[in-house]
Amino acid sequence: MRLIEIRLLEGPNVYRLEPVVKVEVAIGRRRTWYGQRAPARHALVWLGRPVPAGDWPDDVAALVAWLRRLRADHGQGRSGLAVHRSSDPGHWIVTYPWSAAGRARALAEAAVGLVERNVSPARTARLTGGQSRLLARWASRIQLGDTSPPSWIRDADRKIPIVSISGTNGKSTTTRLISHILIVAGRRTGTTTSDGVLVDERMVEEGDWTGPAGAAQILGRSDVEVAVLETARGGIVLKGVGYESNDASILTNVSSDHLDLQGIHTLPELAEVKATICRITRPDGWVILNGDDPFVAAVARRVRAQVAFFSIAPEVPAGVARHVAAGGRAYLLQRNRLVELDRGRSTEIATAAELPITIGGLARHNVANALAAAAGARALGATIEQVRHGLIDFRPSSERSPGRLNIYRLGNRIVIVDFAHNEAGISAILDVAEGIAGGAAGRATPITVIIGTAGDRPDDTLRGIGRIAGERAQRVAIKETVNYLRGRTRESIVGELLAGVRSARTAAGEAAVPVYETETEALRAELNGAAAAEAARTRGRPDAARIVVLMCHEQRDAVFALLSDLGARPVDVSSELTELIPRLQERPRR
């Protein structure tokens, strides 16, 4: 038996909706996970489901026995211990509740150490002198451990309502939209995002605060009335959710991202982890789920709160249709209108074209985000009119929504800066780019896409990003993110992206793919020198119309500064939409 980790989760988590100690061990030879990202039903691993005792390996059974004995001996409880499977071959996880940090960790270390020394956990066993002394030393360490309690915020100590937002893509945008709706409605709003902590959209602490520390910052303030908390996978896996319950939760979607980390390899496992925020929603609250995503929609069966779905599908998914027919709540896109259906009543919120963030309806992922935000705001008491006002008033600018579909014009060129960091993200942004590129009278503007992301993505995700770029753009470039290698080499990340581009077997894939060291270097070159070289090759003009898409992660402020220095200006899509997309002139404006 090999110890993988002992981790104290300080709040609700995939195993239990309370703080638990997680003891992960490996049995047998070392093996690497290999399988399908969306496995068949018979191959699913449910991380939170307890494994019957009859299926435990002998070493795991001995570990459980020692944990039970030591917990009882040291007043650390007798119930709640469970064993779970991991999809990592040979990995087993034992969990149990804790209330005293130092003692809980020492107890776990003692149990592992005693099993490794082959000491019997039976109270009737006759121990050798060495074994008795070992047990006594561990008992002393446990008693000397500190008794610090978990840091989660209990319901009795929480004074404001919470809406939690999680998912693979769209978390930050949905969070910002909900906050804006509530602020426009006159409510003092505290927000956590991957950009920082905000109060009424004013940044008070920069950085990624999507874990429990960010939640504690907002919930500890006296100047906010409502908390809108972006909640990322990492915080749930490494620390647990920072509070006991929420009043509403939103799960936007689940797609390939951050897989092969902390033992999470498949999309159902990722959905199970992110759904922790839905499982802690109060019974009188609302769980809001993407009805177009089967992994997300399935979460409805495992929550105790009321459920509302959102969907942009032309044909409403069968499960959502049944939910609506039974009088349930849903937020749908019907004939390009955002609609709330509740207990058989249909209420229009707004048309998709009215919302600047949808870019005239081209940004379908933002139509979905707007529906999710409408549902979240309604769950916290906003009126339909307040939701409509907030959605129409929100603009995807570099100030209000930095790095999320920020559009600039530089002469005849359009630049799109976006945080897209996985296959779903780059696909969504290229949908918008292709919509703008469509132009008028059948003329299409060529697209350049500058790709690159952090190193903590599996090979298949990196190749997928490259493949999508190679299939859909006329020119592809790669930018490195040297501050986000996260265990990989620069050559490895670039190599996988290049392999994906070349696998597309398009003109973009067959042409040379330049590699730049930074995002600013890549953008400057593609707007200037590379554009001139391309123009010379195609006998065009250096400033010929082109759309440049940048996956921007580590130099966002520098990228915005570069665009300003070059003379680029932000596009206000609410007033310049038909100029940006001439063919929309043919559509009736509402």
C-alpha positions as CSV (number, residue, x, y, z in Angstrom):
1,M,0.0,0.0,0.0
2,R,1.3,3.4,-1.0
3,L,0.1,6.7,0.5
4,I,-1.0,9.2,-2.2
5,E,-2.2,12.0,0.0
6,I,-3.9,13.0,3.2
7,R,-6.0,16.1,2.7
8,L,-8.4,18.0,5.0
9,L,-11.4,19.3,3.1
10,E,-12.8,22.1,5.1
11,G,-16.3,22.3,3.6
12,P,-18.8,20.5,1.3
13,N,-17.0,18.3,-1.3
14,V,-17.7,15.5,-3.7
15,Y,-17.6,12.9,-0.9
16,R,-19.7,14.6,1.8
17,L,-21.5,17.9,2.4
18,E,-19.3,18.5,5.4
19,P,-15.6,18.7,6.2
20,V,-13.9,15.4,5.8
21,V,-10.4,13.9,5.9
22,K,-9.5,12.4,2.6
23,V,-6.9,9.5,2.8
24,E,-5.9,8.3,-0.7
25,V,-3.8,5.1,-1.1
26,A,-2.8,3.0,-4.0
27,I,-2.8,-0.8,-4.0
28,G,-0.7,-2.9,-6.4
29,R,1.6,-2.0,-9.2
30,R,1.7,1.6,-10.6
31,R,-0.6,2.0,-13.5
32,T,-1.7,5.1,-15.5
33,W,-5.4,5.8,-16.2
34,Y,-6.5,5.1,-19.8
35,G,-10.1,5.3,-21.0
36,Q,-12.8,7.3,-22.6
37,R,-13.6,10.8,-21.5
38,A,-17.3,10.0,-21.7
39,P,-17.3,6.3,-20.6
40,A,-20.2,3.9,-21.2
41,R,-22.6,3.4,-18.2
42,H,-20.9,0.2,-17.1
43,A,-17.5,2.0,-16.9
44,L,-18.6,5.0,-14.9
45,V,-16.9,5.7,-11.6
46,W,-19.0,7.6,-9.1
47,L,-16.5,9.4,-6.9
48,G,-18.9,10.1,-4.0
49,R,-20.6,6.7,-3.9
50,P,-19.4,4.5,-1.0
51,V,-18.0,1.1,-1.9
52,P,-19.4,-1.9,0.0
53,A,-17.1,-3.5,2.6
54,G,-17.0,-6.8,0.7
55,D,-15.2,-5.1,-2.2
56,W,-12.4,-3.5,-0.2
57,P,-8.8,-4.9,-0.6
58,D,-7.3,-6.2,2.6
59,D,-5.0,-3.2,3.1
60,V,-7.9,-0.8,2.8
61,A,-9.9,-2.9,5.2
62,A,-7.0,-2.7,7.7
63,L,-6.8,1.0,7.2
64,V,-10.5,1.5,7.9
65,A,-10.2,-0.7,11.0
66,W,-7.3,1.4,12.4
67,L,-9.1,4.6,11.6
68,R,-12.2,3.4,13.5
69,R,-10.2,2.3,16.4
70,L,-8.1,5.5,16.7
71,R,-11.1,7.8,16.2
72,A,-12.9,6.1,19.0
73,D,-9.8,6.0,21.3
74,H,-9.2,9.8,20.8
75,G,-12.7,11.1,20.9
76,Q,-12.8,12.0,17.2
77,G,-16.2,10.3,16.5
78,R,-17.3,6.8,15.6
79,S,-19.6,7.3,12.5
80,G,-19.3,8.6,9.0
81,L,-16.4,6.7,7.7
82,A,-16.7,5.6,4.0
83,V,-14.5,4.1,1.3
84,H,-14.6,5.4,-2.3
85,R,-13.2,4.3,-5.6
86,S,-11.0,6.5,-7.8
87,S,-10.8,6.0,-11.6
88,D,-7.0,6.0,-11.1
89,P,-6.2,2.2,-11.3
90,G,-5.6,0.8,-7.8
91,H,-6.4,4.0,-6.0
92,W,-8.8,3.9,-3.0
93,I,-10.1,6.8,-0.9
94,V,-11.2,6.7,2.7
95,T,-13.1,9.7,4.2
96,Y,-14.4,10.6,7.6
97,P,-15.7,13.8,9.3
98,W,-13.3,15.9,11.4
99,S,-13.5,18.7,13.8
100,A,-9.9,19.2,15.1
101,A,-7.4,19.7,12.3
102,G,-4.1,18.5,13.9
103,R,-5.6,15.5,15.5
104,A,-7.5,14.5,12.4
105,R,-4.3,14.6,10.3
106,A,-2.2,12.8,12.9
107,L,-4.8,10.1,13.2
108,A,-4.8,9.5,9.4
109,E,-1.0,9.4,9.4
110,A,-1.0,7.0,12.3
111,A,-3.5,4.6,10.6
112,V,-1.4,4.6,7.4
113,G,1.8,4.1,9.3
114,L,0.4,1.2,11.4
115,V,-0.9,-0.6,8.3
116,E,2.5,-0.1,6.5
117,R,4.2,-1.8,9.5
118,N,1.6,-4.6,9.4
119,V,0.3,-4.0,12.9
120,S,-3.0,-5.7,13.5
121,P,-5.9,-3.3,14.3
122,A,-7.7,-6.0,16.3
123,R,-7.9,-5.1,20.0
124,T,-7.4,-8.7,20.9
125,A,-4.2,-9.0,18.9
126,R,-1.0,-9.6,20.8
127,L,1.5,-6.9,19.7
128,T,5.2,-7.2,19.9
129,G,7.1,-4.7,22.1
130,G,8.1,-2.7,19.1
131,Q,4.6,-2.6,17.8
132,S,3.3,-1.5,21.2
133,R,5.8,1.3,21.4
134,L,4.9,2.4,17.9
135,L,1.2,2.6,18.8
136,A,2.0,4.6,21.9
137,R,4.1,7.1,20.0
138,W,1.3,7.6,17.5
139,A,-1.2,8.0,20.3
140,S,0.9,10.7,21.8
141,R,1.2,12.5,18.5
142,I,-2.6,12.4,18.0
143,Q,-3.2,13.9,21.5
144,L,-0.7,16.7,20.9
145,G,-2.3,17.7,17.6
146,D,-4.0,21.1,17.5
147,T,-7.8,21.3,17.7
148,S,-8.4,24.0,15.1
149,P,-11.9,23.6,13.6
150,P,-12.8,23.7,9.9
151,S,-12.9,27.2,8.4
152,W,-16.2,26.8,6.5
153,I,-19.0,29.3,7.1
154,R,-22.0,27.7,8.8
155,D,-25.6,28.7,7.9
156,A,-26.0,30.2,11.4
157,D,-23.2,32.6,10.7
158,R,-24.3,33.6,7.2
159,K,-26.4,36.7,6.9
160,I,-26.8,37.3,3.1
161,P,-28.1,35.1,0.3
162,I,-25.6,33.3,-2.0
163,V,-25.7,32.2,-5.6
164,S,-22.9,29.9,-6.6
165,I,-21.8,29.5,-10.2
166,S,-19.7,26.6,-11.6
167,G,-19.0,24.9,-14.9
168,T,-16.2,24.6,-17.5
169,N,-17.0,27.6,-19.6
170,G,-19.1,30.7,-19.0
171,K,-18.6,30.9,-15.2
172,S,-17.1,34.4,-15.1
173,T,-19.5,35.8,-17.7
174,T,-22.5,34.4,-15.9
175,T,-21.2,35.7,-12.6
176,R,-20.7,39.2,-14.0
177,L,-24.1,39.2,-15.6
178,I,-25.9,38.2,-12.4
179,S,-24.0,40.8,-10.4
180,H,-24.8,43.5,-13.0
181,I,-28.5,42.7,-12.9
182,L,-28.6,42.8,-9.1
183,I,-26.6,46.1,-9.0
184,V,-28.9,47.7,-11.6
185,A,-31.8,46.5,-9.4
186,G,-30.3,48.5,-6.5
187,R,-28.8,45.7,-4.4
188,R,-25.3,45.9,-3.0
189,T,-23.5,43.0,-4.5
190,G,-20.3,41.2,-3.6
191,T,-18.7,39.1,-6.3
192,T,-15.8,36.6,-6.6
193,T,-14.3,35.7,-10.0
194,S,-11.1,34.5,-11.4
195,D,-10.2,38.2,-11.9
196,G,-10.7,39.1,-8.3
197,V,-13.1,40.2,-5.6
198,L,-15.5,43.0,-6.5
199,V,-18.1,45.0,-4.6
200,D,-20.7,46.6,-6.9
201,E,-18.4,45.8,-9.8
202,R,-15.5,47.7,-8.2
203,M,-12.3,45.6,-7.8
204,V,-11.2,45.4,-4.2
205,E,-8.8,42.5,-4.4
206,E,-7.2,41.3,-7.7
207,G,-6.3,37.6,-8.3
208,D,-8.1,34.3,-8.7
209,W,-10.6,34.2,-5.8
210,T,-12.9,31.4,-7.0
211,G,-12.1,29.2,-3.9
212,P,-13.2,29.3,-0.3
213,A,-10.9,32.2,0.6
214,G,-12.8,34.4,-1.9
215,A,-16.1,33.4,-0.5
216,A,-14.9,34.1,3.0
217,Q,-13.9,37.6,1.9
218,I,-17.4,38.5,0.6
219,L,-19.4,36.7,3.3
220,G,-17.3,38.5,5.9
221,R,-18.1,42.0,4.7
222,S,-20.8,44.2,6.2
223,D,-21.3,46.3,3.1
224,V,-23.0,43.8,0.8
225,E,-26.5,42.4,0.6
226,V,-26.0,39.5,-1.7
227,A,-23.1,37.2,-2.7
228,V,-22.5,36.1,-6.3
229,L,-19.7,33.5,-6.1
230,E,-17.8,32.0,-9.0
231,T,-16.8,28.5,-7.7
232,A,-14.0,26.7,-9.6
233,R,-13.2,23.0,-9.6
234,G,-9.8,23.5,-8.0
235,G,-11.2,25.0,-4.8
236,I,-13.8,22.2,-4.5
237,V,-11.2,19.5,-5.0
238,L,-8.4,20.9,-2.9
239,K,-10.3,22.6,0.0
240,G,-14.0,22.0,-0.4
241,V,-16.7,24.7,-0.7
242,G,-16.2,27.5,1.8
243,Y,-19.8,27.6,3.1
244,E,-22.5,25.2,4.3
245,S,-25.2,26.0,1.8
246,N,-26.3,28.5,-0.9
247,D,-29.7,29.8,-2.0
248,A,-29.2,29.2,-5.7
249,S,-26.6,27.5,-7.8
250,I,-25.8,27.4,-11.5
251,L,-24.0,24.7,-13.5
252,T,-23.2,26.1,-16.9
253,N,-21.7,23.1,-18.7
254,V,-19.1,20.4,-18.5
255,S,-16.4,19.9,-21.2
256,S,-12.8,18.8,-21.5
257,D,-10.7,20.9,-19.3
258,H,-8.5,20.3,-16.2
259,L,-8.8,16.6,-16.7
260,D,-6.2,14.2,-15.4
261,L,-5.7,16.4,-12.4
262,Q,-6.4,15.2,-8.8
263,G,-7.7,11.9,-10.1
264,I,-10.5,13.4,-12.3
265,H,-10.3,11.9,-15.7
266,T,-13.8,11.8,-17.2
267,L,-16.6,14.2,-17.9
268,P,-19.1,12.5,-15.6
269,E,-16.5,12.8,-12.8
270,L,-15.9,16.4,-13.5
271,A,-19.7,17.1,-13.5
272,E,-20.0,15.2,-10.2
273,V,-17.3,17.5,-8.6
274,K,-18.8,20.7,-9.9
275,A,-22.3,19.6,-8.9
276,T,-21.2,19.9,-5.2
277,I,-22.5,23.5,-5.4
278,C,-25.9,22.2,-6.5
279,R,-26.1,19.5,-3.8
280,I,-25.7,22.2,-1.1
281,T,-28.5,24.4,-2.4
282,R,-31.2,24.8,0.2
283,P,-34.5,22.9,-0.3
284,D,-36.4,26.2,-0.8
285,G,-33.7,27.5,-3.3
286,W,-33.1,26.9,-6.9
287,V,-30.6,24.7,-8.8
288,I,-30.2,26.0,-12.4
289,L,-28.9,23.5,-14.9
290,N,-27.9,23.5,-18.6
291,G,-30.5,21.3,-20.2
292,D,-28.5,21.0,-23.4
293,D,-25.6,19.3,-21.6
294,P,-26.5,15.7,-20.6
295,F,-23.9,15.5,-17.8
296,V,-25.3,18.7,-16.3
297,A,-29.0,17.9,-16.8
298,A,-28.5,14.6,-15.0
299,V,-27.6,16.5,-11.8
300,A,-31.3,17.2,-11.3
301,R,-31.7,13.7,-9.9
302,R,-29.2,14.3,-7.1
303,V,-30.3,17.6,-5.6
304,R,-32.8,18.6,-2.9
305,A,-33.7,22.1,-4.2
306,Q,-36.1,23.2,-6.9
307,V,-34.7,22.8,-10.4
308,A,-34.8,25.2,-13.4
309,F,-33.3,24.4,-16.8
310,F,-32.0,26.7,-19.5
311,S,-31.6,25.7,-23.1
312,I,-30.7,27.4,-26.4
313,A,-31.4,24.2,-28.5
314,P,-33.8,24.6,-31.5
315,E,-35.6,21.5,-30.3
316,V,-36.1,21.6,-26.5
317,P,-34.4,18.5,-25.0
318,A,-36.9,15.8,-24.0
319,G,-36.1,16.0,-20.3
320,V,-36.6,19.8,-20.3
321,A,-39.8,19.4,-22.2
322,R,-41.1,17.0,-19.6
323,H,-40.1,19.3,-16.8
324,V,-41.9,22.2,-18.4
325,A,-45.0,20.1,-19.1
326,A,-45.1,19.2,-15.4
327,G,-45.2,22.9,-14.5
328,G,-41.5,23.3,-13.9
329,R,-39.4,26.4,-14.6
330,A,-37.2,26.8,-17.6
331,Y,-35.4,29.6,-19.5
332,L,-35.5,29.0,-23.3
333,L,-34.5,30.6,-26.5
334,Q,-37.7,30.7,-28.6
335,R,-37.7,32.5,-32.0
336,N,-34.6,34.5,-30.9
337,R,-36.4,35.6,-27.7
338,L,-35.2,34.8,-24.2
339,V,-38.3,33.4,-22.4
340,E,-39.1,32.2,-18.9
341,L,-41.6,29.4,-18.6
342,D,-43.0,28.8,-15.1
343,R,-46.1,26.8,-14.1
344,G,-47.4,26.9,-17.6
345,R,-46.9,30.7,-18.0
346,S,-44.6,32.1,-20.7
347,T,-42.9,35.5,-20.1
348,E,-40.6,37.2,-22.6
349,I,-37.4,38.6,-21.1
350,A,-35.7,40.2,-24.1
351,T,-34.7,39.4,-27.7
352,A,-31.2,37.9,-28.1
353,A,-30.3,40.8,-30.5
354,E,-31.0,43.3,-27.8
355,L,-28.3,42.0,-25.6
356,P,-24.9,43.5,-26.4
357,I,-23.1,40.5,-25.0
358,T,-24.6,38.2,-27.7
359,I,-23.2,40.2,-30.6
360,G,-26.5,40.3,-32.4
361,G,-27.1,36.6,-31.5
362,L,-23.8,35.4,-33.0
363,A,-22.3,34.6,-29.6
364,R,-24.7,31.7,-28.9
365,H,-22.6,30.7,-25.8
366,N,-23.4,34.2,-24.4
367,V,-27.1,33.6,-25.2
368,A,-26.8,30.6,-22.9
369,N,-24.9,32.6,-20.3
370,A,-27.6,35.3,-20.4
371,L,-30.4,32.7,-19.8
372,A,-28.4,31.2,-16.9
373,A,-27.9,34.6,-15.4
374,A,-31.6,35.5,-15.8
375,A,-32.5,32.3,-14.0
376,G,-29.9,33.0,-11.2
377,A,-31.1,36.6,-10.7
378,R,-34.8,35.5,-10.7
379,A,-33.9,32.9,-8.0
380,L,-32.6,35.7,-5.8
381,G,-35.8,37.7,-6.3
382,A,-35.1,40.0,-9.3
383,T,-38.2,40.9,-11.4
384,I,-38.4,40.1,-15.1
385,E,-38.0,43.9,-15.8
386,Q,-34.9,44.1,-13.6
387,V,-33.4,41.1,-15.4
388,R,-34.2,42.6,-18.8
389,H,-32.7,46.0,-17.8
390,G,-29.5,44.5,-16.5
391,L,-28.9,42.2,-19.5
392,I,-29.5,45.0,-22.0
393,D,-27.3,47.4,-20.0
394,F,-24.3,45.0,-19.8
395,R,-21.6,45.4,-22.4
396,P,-18.6,43.0,-22.9
397,S,-16.0,45.7,-22.5
398,S,-12.4,45.3,-21.3
399,E,-13.5,47.2,-18.1
400,R,-16.7,45.4,-17.2
401,S,-15.9,41.9,-18.6
402,P,-12.1,41.8,-19.2
403,G,-10.8,39.1,-21.5
404,R,-14.3,37.9,-22.3
405,L,-15.2,38.6,-25.9
406,N,-13.6,42.0,-26.0
407,I,-13.7,43.3,-29.6
408,Y,-11.4,46.0,-31.1
409,R,-11.2,47.7,-34.5
410,L,-7.8,48.6,-36.0
411,G,-8.3,50.0,-39.5
412,N,-9.9,47.2,-41.6
413,R,-9.0,44.6,-39.0
414,I,-11.1,43.3,-36.1
415,V,-9.3,41.9,-33.0
416,I,-11.1,39.6,-30.6
417,V,-9.5,39.0,-27.2
418,D,-10.9,36.2,-25.2
419,F,-9.9,33.9,-22.3
420,A,-10.9,30.8,-24.3
421,H,-8.7,28.1,-22.8
422,N,-10.2,24.8,-24.1
423,E,-11.9,23.2,-27.1
424,A,-15.4,24.5,-26.2
425,G,-14.0,28.0,-25.6
426,I,-12.1,28.3,-28.9
427,S,-15.1,26.9,-30.8
428,A,-17.4,29.5,-29.3
429,I,-15.1,32.4,-30.2
430,L,-14.6,31.1,-33.7
431,D,-18.3,31.0,-34.1
432,V,-18.4,34.7,-33.4
433,A,-15.4,35.4,-35.7
434,E,-17.0,33.5,-38.5
435,G,-20.2,35.4,-38.1
436,I,-18.3,38.7,-38.3
437,A,-16.2,37.4,-41.2
438,G,-19.4,36.5,-43.2
439,G,-19.6,40.2,-44.1
440,A,-22.0,41.2,-46.8
441,A,-22.7,40.1,-50.4
442,G,-21.1,36.7,-49.8
443,R,-17.6,38.1,-49.2
444,A,-15.7,36.4,-46.3
445,T,-12.9,38.0,-44.3
446,P,-9.9,35.7,-43.5
447,I,-9.4,34.7,-39.9
448,T,-6.2,34.5,-38.0
449,V,-6.3,32.7,-34.6
450,I,-3.5,32.8,-32.1
451,I,-3.7,29.8,-29.8
452,G,-2.1,28.6,-26.6
453,T,-3.2,27.7,-23.1
454,A,-1.8,26.5,-19.7
455,G,0.1,23.3,-19.4
456,D,-2.2,21.5,-17.0
457,R,-4.4,20.2,-19.9
458,P,-4.1,16.7,-21.2
459,D,-2.6,16.0,-24.6
460,D,-6.0,15.3,-26.2
461,T,-7.3,18.8,-25.1
462,L,-4.2,20.6,-26.5
463,R,-4.4,18.7,-29.7
464,G,-8.2,19.4,-29.9
465,I,-7.5,23.2,-29.6
466,G,-5.0,23.0,-32.4
467,R,-7.3,20.9,-34.6
468,I,-10.2,23.2,-34.2
469,A,-8.0,26.2,-35.1
470,G,-6.6,24.4,-38.1
471,E,-10.0,23.4,-39.4
472,R,-11.7,26.8,-39.0
473,A,-9.0,29.6,-39.4
474,Q,-7.1,30.6,-42.5
475,R,-4.0,31.3,-40.5
476,V,-2.9,29.8,-37.2
477,A,-0.2,31.1,-34.8
478,I,0.9,29.8,-31.4
479,K,1.8,31.9,-28.4
480,E,3.4,30.5,-25.3
481,T,2.3,31.0,-21.7
482,V,5.6,30.5,-19.9
483,N,4.1,31.4,-16.5
484,Y,1.5,28.7,-16.8
485,L,3.6,25.7,-17.8
486,R,2.4,23.8,-14.7
487,G,4.7,20.9,-14.9
488,R,5.1,20.7,-18.7
489,T,7.9,21.9,-20.9
490,R,7.4,24.7,-23.4
491,E,8.3,22.2,-26.2
492,S,5.6,19.8,-25.1
493,I,2.8,22.3,-25.1
494,V,3.8,23.7,-28.5
495,G,4.3,20.2,-29.9
496,E,0.8,19.1,-29.0
497,L,-0.8,22.2,-30.3
498,L,1.1,21.9,-33.6
499,A,0.1,18.2,-33.9
500,G,-3.5,19.3,-33.6
501,V,-3.2,22.0,-36.2
502,R,-1.5,19.7,-38.7
503,S,-4.0,16.9,-38.1
504,A,-6.7,19.2,-39.5
505,R,-5.2,18.8,-43.0
506,T,-6.3,22.2,-44.1
507,A,-4.4,25.0,-45.7
508,A,-3.9,26.5,-42.3
509,G,-2.5,23.2,-41.1
510,E,-0.1,22.7,-44.0
511,A,1.3,26.3,-43.9
512,A,4.0,27.3,-41.5
513,V,2.7,28.0,-38.0
514,P,4.7,30.7,-36.3
515,V,5.5,30.4,-32.5
516,Y,5.8,33.5,-30.4
517,E,7.1,33.7,-26.8
518,T,4.5,36.1,-25.5
519,E,0.9,37.1,-26.2
520,T,1.9,40.7,-27.0
521,E,4.6,39.6,-29.3
522,A,2.2,37.3,-31.1
523,L,-0.5,40.0,-31.5
524,R,1.9,42.7,-32.6
525,A,3.5,40.4,-35.2
526,E,0.2,39.1,-36.6
527,L,-1.2,42.7,-36.9
528,N,1.9,44.1,-38.4
529,G,4.9,42.2,-39.7
530,A,3.1,38.9,-40.3
531,A,0.2,40.7,-41.9
532,A,2.6,42.4,-44.3
533,A,4.3,39.1,-45.2
534,E,1.0,37.5,-45.8
535,A,-0.1,40.4,-47.9
536,A,3.1,40.1,-50.0
537,R,2.5,36.4,-50.5
538,T,-1.1,36.9,-51.6
539,R,-0.4,40.2,-53.4
540,G,-2.7,42.0,-51.0
541,R,-2.4,45.1,-48.9
542,P,-0.7,45.0,-45.4
543,D,-3.8,46.5,-43.9
544,A,-6.2,44.3,-45.7
545,A,-9.3,43.3,-43.8
546,R,-8.6,40.4,-41.4
547,I,-10.1,39.1,-38.1
548,V,-7.5,38.2,-35.5
549,V,-8.5,36.1,-32.5
550,L,-6.2,35.9,-29.5
551,M,-6.6,33.3,-26.7
552,C,-5.4,35.7,-24.0
553,H,-4.4,34.4,-20.5
554,E,-1.3,35.9,-18.9
555,Q,-0.7,39.4,-20.5
556,R,-4.2,40.7,-20.7
557,D,-3.5,44.3,-19.5
558,A,-0.4,44.4,-21.7
559,V,-2.5,43.3,-24.6
560,F,-5.1,46.0,-24.0
561,A,-2.2,48.6,-23.7
562,L,-0.7,47.3,-27.0
563,L,-4.0,47.7,-28.8
564,S,-4.3,51.2,-27.5
565,D,-0.8,52.1,-28.6
566,L,-1.5,50.7,-32.1
567,G,-4.6,52.9,-32.3
568,A,-7.2,50.2,-32.0
569,R,-10.4,51.3,-30.4
570,P,-13.0,49.2,-28.6
571,V,-16.1,48.3,-30.5
572,D,-19.4,49.2,-28.8
573,V,-21.5,46.4,-30.1
574,S,-24.7,47.9,-28.9
575,S,-24.3,50.9,-31.3
576,E,-21.9,49.6,-34.0
577,L,-23.4,46.2,-34.6
578,T,-24.5,46.6,-38.2
579,E,-21.2,48.3,-39.0
580,L,-19.4,45.4,-37.5
581,I,-21.6,42.8,-39.2
582,P,-23.1,44.5,-42.3
583,R,-25.4,41.6,-43.2
584,L,-27.4,42.3,-40.0
585,Q,-28.7,45.4,-41.7
586,E,-31.1,43.1,-43.4
587,R,-32.6,42.0,-40.0
588,P,-35.4,44.0,-38.4
589,R,-34.0,45.8,-35.2
590,R,-36.1,45.8,-32.1
